[in-house]
Amino acid sequence: MPNVPNLRFPGFEGEYRSYSFEDIFLFSTGKNIKQSEASPEFETPCVRYGELYHLYNEVINEVINKTNLDKSELVFSKGNEILLPSAGEDPLDIGSASALTIEGVAIGRTINILRPMNINVYSHTYASYYINQKLKKKISTLAKGVSISNVYNSDLRTLEIVLPSFSEQQKIAKFLSLLNIRITTQSKIIEGLKLLKNTASESVFAQQFRFKDSNGNYFSDWETRELGKVLDYEQPTNYLVSNTEYDDNFEIPVVTAGKTFILGYTNEIEGVFEKKRLPVIIFDDFTTASQYVEFQFKAKSSAMKILNGKDGNNIKFIYEAMQMINYKIGGHGRHWISVFSELKIPFPALGEQTKIANFLTSIDEKIKVEMTLLQQYENQKKYFLQNMFV
């Protein structure tokens, strides 16, 4: 088979060429910078190994932390490095490459540093994308150790990278970096909307901001109600999924009250929560996490409570009020019956409940739209990464 990718920019021809790492890279390591010695408040920009798989992606254009260590004891970047952590709890972390594009950044220990042996052979941003896409799993197989996995420069020397011409590398790297910038920008838009939602919720539930009725008058004064007085609970026994081999091609979501929310999809059609009884709140009896559910579902855990609204109250309002509860979990017991149902929430008239719920829902809907757009960008990037390398 010819060494050419599935996707290629117009104007480029010829096969890609395979290179051994040891023929194109110079290998070195950084100097120790402890976690306590790095902070955004310090002076000298620095990168530590754990940050490579927690804070950064394939290209580092801006660093977060700094250090006050003696500069004579540090190793500094030239802006042409590829950094790979040489240790990690997960072997896949070790294949997380980052192209460092900034000069004068102190590079921490436990980082494998790759620099060019000769100029114009490879673009370090292109090589970083390539390593993450094509070599990450391979590097993880080189890892040694039990609780902590290690990969050294001597291991990396044995690897091979497949490269087009230098100009084609630059074209691809620039394109992928623009996609990354769009993804980062979109993520910031979402974080901004989430912050807006939190700020708005705090103002509403502190009654710093009040809604008015159709006549322009404020609704009646708020009361307080115990959650158990405004919500009924139901055990999930009748809705538990029996087979956890999920498939995205199936139709029925399997939910959890935790952050994951949708664990997967099942084809089980018996014991699905009825559409006519929606919406509901699902509540984790151990962690007290909760989710608002508007679609039919099956449940994974028997530790989940299904909460239904009483007396025609707005359940979306009640859910939002629950998110404002600052409850410290103690012990390993269940919480709904013994504690949580007795907690009190601020409780306005139904008309104001509805206005508050609609207002906060409008922000939720905007977040959903932006998250869908983010997913589209991430899918585009994934597609290009799968098809632009050999």
C-alpha positions in Angstrom: 0.0 0.0 0.0 1.3 3.5 -0.8 2.3 5.7 2.1 -0.4 8.4 1.5 -3.3 9.6 3.8 -7.0 9.3 3.0 -7.3 13.1 3.2 -4.8 15.6 1.7 -4.6 19.3 1.0 -4.6 20.1 -2.8 -1.2 20.7 -4.3 0.7 18.0 -2.3 1.8 14.7 -3.9 4.1 11.8 -3.2 4.4 9.3 -0.5 5.1 10.0 3.1 8.4 8.8 4.5 9.1 6.8 7.6 11.8 8.0 10.1 13.2 6.5 13.3 12.9 8.7 16.3 16.6 8.3 17.0 17.4 9.7 13.5 15.5 13.0 13.8 15.2 13.8 17.6 17.6 14.8 20.3 16.6 13.5 23.7 16.9 15.1 27.1 14.9 15.6 30.3 14.0 18.5 32.6 14.9 19.4 36.1 12.8 18.9 39.2 10.0 21.4 40.0 7.8 20.2 42.9 4.1 20.9 43.0 4.6 23.3 45.9 7.2 25.2 43.8 4.8 26.0 40.9 2.0 28.6 41.0 0.4 31.2 38.6 1.6 33.8 41.2 5.3 33.1 40.8 7.8 34.5 38.2 9.3 32.0 35.8 7.0 30.2 33.4 7.2 26.4 33.9 5.6 23.1 32.8 5.4 20.0 35.1 4.8 16.5 33.9 1.3 16.0 35.4 0.1 19.1 33.6 0.8 17.6 30.2 -2.2 15.2 30.6 -4.4 17.4 32.8 -4.0 21.0 31.6 -2.6 21.0 28.1 -3.5 19.5 24.7 -1.3 18.8 21.6 0.1 22.3 21.4 1.2 24.7 24.3 1.0 28.3 23.3 0.5 29.6 26.8 1.6 28.2 30.2 -0.4 28.4 33.4 2.1 27.9 36.2 5.4 29.7 37.1 8.2 29.0 39.6 10.6 31.0 41.8 13.4 28.4 41.7 16.9 29.6 40.9 17.1 29.9 37.1 20.6 28.4 37.0 19.1 25.1 38.3 16.4 24.9 35.5 16.2 23.6 32.0 14.5 26.1 29.6 12.7 25.6 26.3 13.7 27.0 22.9 10.2 26.8 21.6 10.8 23.8 19.4 10.3 21.0 21.9 7.9 18.0 22.0 7.2 17.1 25.7 6.0 13.7 26.8 5.5 12.7 30.5 7.9 9.9 31.4 5.6 8.7 34.3 1.9 8.3 35.0 -0.6 6.2 36.9 -2.3 5.4 33.5 0.1 4.1 30.8 -2.0 6.0 28.2 -1.1 9.3 29.9 2.6 8.8 29.0 1.7 9.1 25.3 0.2 12.6 25.8 2.6 14.7 23.6 2.6 18.5 23.7 4.5 20.8 21.3 5.9 23.7 23.3 6.0 26.8 21.1 7.3 29.2 23.7 10.9 30.1 24.5 12.1 30.4 28.1 9.8 28.0 29.8 11.3 25.9 32.6 10.7 22.2 31.9 10.2 19.9 34.9 11.7 16.5 35.6 9.9 13.4 34.6 9.4 14.9 31.2 11.0 13.4 28.0 12.1 16.3 25.9 12.4 15.8 22.1 14.2 18.5 20.0 15.1 18.5 16.3 18.5 17.0 15.3 18.3 19.0 12.0 16.1 21.9 10.8 13.1 21.5 8.4 12.7 17.8 8.8 9.7 17.9 11.0 7.2 20.4 12.4 7.1 19.8 16.1 3.4 20.7 16.2 2.7 18.2 13.4 4.7 15.6 15.2 2.8 16.2 18.4 -0.5 15.6 16.7 0.9 12.5 15.1 2.2 11.0 18.3 -1.1 11.6 20.1 -3.1 10.1 17.2 -0.9 7.2 16.0 1.6 6.4 18.7 -0.1 6.9 22.0 -1.2 3.3 22.5 2.2 2.1 21.2 4.0 4.2 23.8 1.7 2.9 26.6 2.9 -0.7 25.7 6.5 0.4 26.4 5.6 1.5 30.0 7.3 -0.3 32.9 6.3 -0.4 36.5 3.2 -1.4 38.5 1.5 1.4 40.4 3.4 4.1 38.4 4.2 3.5 34.7 7.4 4.8 33.3 8.7 5.4 29.7 12.2 6.7 29.1 13.9 8.4 26.2 15.7 5.1 25.5 12.3 3.5 24.9 11.2 6.3 22.6 14.2 6.0 20.4 12.8 2.7 19.0 9.7 4.4 17.6 9.0 5.5 14.1 7.1 8.4 12.7 5.7 8.8 9.1 6.1 12.3 7.7 5.2 14.2 4.5 7.2 17.1 3.2 8.0 19.9 5.8 5.6 22.3 4.0 2.8 19.8 4.1 3.4 19.2 7.8 3.1 22.9 8.4 -0.1 23.2 6.5 -1.7 20.3 8.4 -0.4 21.5 11.8 -1.8 25.0 11.2 -5.2 23.6 10.2 -5.4 21.3 13.3 -4.3 24.1 15.6 -7.0 26.4 14.2 -9.5 23.6 15.0 -8.1 23.4 18.5 -8.5 27.1 19.0 -12.1 26.9 17.9 -12.7 24.0 20.4 -11.0 26.0 23.2 -13.1 29.1 22.4 -16.3 27.0 22.3 -15.4 25.5 25.7 -14.9 29.0 27.2 -18.3 30.0 25.8 -19.9 27.1 27.6 -18.1 27.8 30.9 -19.2 31.4 30.6 -22.9 30.3 30.3 -22.5 27.9 33.2 -21.1 30.7 35.3 -24.1 32.9 34.2 -26.5 30.1 35.3 -24.8 29.8 38.7 -24.8 33.6 39.2 -28.5 33.9 38.1 -29.5 31.0 40.4 -27.8 32.6 43.4 -29.5 35.9 42.7 -32.9 34.3 42.3 -32.8 32.1 45.3 -31.4 34.9 47.5 -34.4 37.0 46.2 -32.1 39.7 45.0 -34.0 39.4 41.8 -37.8 38.9 41.7 -40.2 38.2 39.0 -43.6 40.0 38.6 -47.0 38.7 37.7 -49.0 39.6 34.5 -50.2 42.8 36.2 -46.7 44.0 37.0 -47.0 43.2 40.7 -44.6 41.1 42.8 -45.8 37.7 43.7 -46.6 36.9 47.4 -43.8 36.5 49.9 -41.8 33.3 49.8 -42.2 30.6 52.3 -40.0 27.6 53.2 -41.0 24.0 52.6 -39.4 20.6 53.4 -38.4 18.7 50.3 -40.4 15.7 51.6 -43.5 17.9 51.6 -43.2 18.9 48.0 -41.7 15.7 46.5 -42.8 12.0 46.6 -40.1 9.4 46.2 -40.1 6.0 44.4 -37.6 3.2 44.4 -36.2 2.4 41.0 -36.7 -1.4 41.4 -39.2 -1.7 38.5 -36.9 0.2 36.1 -33.5 -1.4 36.7 -31.6 -2.5 33.6 -30.7 -6.2 33.6 -28.0 -6.1 30.8 -25.2 -3.6 31.0 -23.9 -4.2 27.5 -24.9 -0.8 26.2 -24.9 0.3 22.6 -25.4 3.8 21.2 -27.6 2.3 18.5 -30.2 1.3 21.1 -32.9 3.7 22.0 -33.5 3.7 25.8 -31.1 5.7 27.9 -29.8 4.2 31.2 -29.3 7.0 33.7 -27.4 7.7 36.9 -27.8 10.8 39.1 -24.0 11.5 38.9 -22.2 13.7 36.5 -22.1 11.0 33.8 -25.9 11.1 33.7 -26.4 8.8 30.7 -24.4 5.7 31.1 -25.4 4.2 27.7 -28.4 2.9 25.8 -30.2 -0.4 26.1 -32.7 -2.3 23.9 -34.7 -3.5 26.9 -38.3 -2.3 26.5 -39.8 -3.7 29.7 -39.7 -1.6 32.8 -39.1 1.7 31.1 -40.2 4.8 33.1 -43.5 6.0 31.7 -43.5 9.1 29.5 -46.7 10.5 31.1 -45.1 10.7 34.5 -42.2 12.9 33.3 -40.4 15.1 34.2 -38.8 13.7 37.4 -35.7 14.2 39.5 -33.4 11.3 40.1 -31.4 11.4 43.3 -28.4 9.3 44.4 -29.1 8.2 47.9 -25.4 7.9 48.8 -23.8 11.0 47.2 -27.0 13.2 47.1 -26.2 14.1 43.5 -29.3 14.7 41.4 -30.4 15.1 37.7 -33.5 16.5 36.1 -35.0 14.0 33.6 -37.5 14.8 30.8 -37.2 11.6 28.8 -38.0 7.9 29.3 -35.3 5.9 30.9 -34.1 2.8 32.7 -31.9 3.0 35.9 -28.6 1.3 36.7 -28.5 1.6 40.5 -31.0 0.6 43.2 -29.4 3.3 45.4 -31.3 5.9 43.2 -34.5 7.6 44.3 -37.0 8.8 41.7 -38.6 12.0 42.9 -42.0 13.3 41.7 -43.6 16.7 42.3 -46.6 17.0 44.7 -49.6 19.2 44.4 -48.9 20.6 41.0 -45.7 22.4 42.1 -43.1 23.1 39.4 -40.6 20.3 39.7 -38.0 22.1 37.6 -38.0 24.9 40.2 -37.7 22.3 43.0 -34.7 20.7 41.2 -33.0 24.1 40.8 -33.6 24.8 44.5 -32.0 21.5 45.4 -28.9 22.5 43.5 -28.5 25.4 45.9 -28.4 23.2 49.0 -24.9 23.1 50.6 -25.0 19.6 52.2 -21.9 17.9 53.6 -22.1 14.2 53.3 -21.1 12.2 56.4 -20.9 8.4 56.7 -21.9 5.8 54.2 -25.7 5.7 54.8 -28.6 6.6 52.6 -29.7 10.2 52.8 -33.1 10.9 51.3 -35.5 9.5 54.0 -33.3 10.2 57.0 -32.0 13.7 56.2 -32.5 15.2 52.8 -36.3 15.0 52.7 -36.4 17.2 55.8 -34.2 19.9 54.4 -36.0 23.2 53.7 -36.0 25.2 50.4 -37.3 28.7 49.7 -40.7 28.3 48.1 -42.6 31.1 46.2 -46.0 31.0 44.7 -46.6 28.7 41.7 -46.6 31.5 39.2 -43.2 32.7 40.4 -41.9 29.1 40.5 -42.8 28.8 36.8 -41.2 32.0 35.8 -38.0 31.1 37.6 -38.0 27.6 36.1 -38.5 29.0 32.6 -35.8 31.6 33.0 -33.2 29.1 34.2 -34.3 26.6 31.6 -33.6 29.2 28.9 -30.0 29.3 30.0 -29.9 25.5 30.0 -31.2 25.4 26.5 -28.5 27.8 25.3 -25.8 25.6 27.0 -27.2 22.6 25.2 -26.9 24.3 21.9 -23.3 25.4 22.5 -22.4 21.9 23.8 -23.8 20.4 20.6 -21.7 22.7 18.6 -18.6 21.8 20.7 -19.3 18.1 20.0 -19.5 18.8 16.3 -16.1 20.5 16.4 -14.6 17.6 18.4 -16.0 15.1 15.9 -14.5 17.1 13.0 -11.1 17.1 14.7 -11.4 13.4 15.3 -12.3 12.7 11.7 -9.4 14.8 10.4 -6.9 13.2 12.8 -8.0 9.7 11.7 -7.6 10.5 8.0 -4.7 13.0 7.6 -2.0 10.8 9.0 -0.3 7.6 7.7 
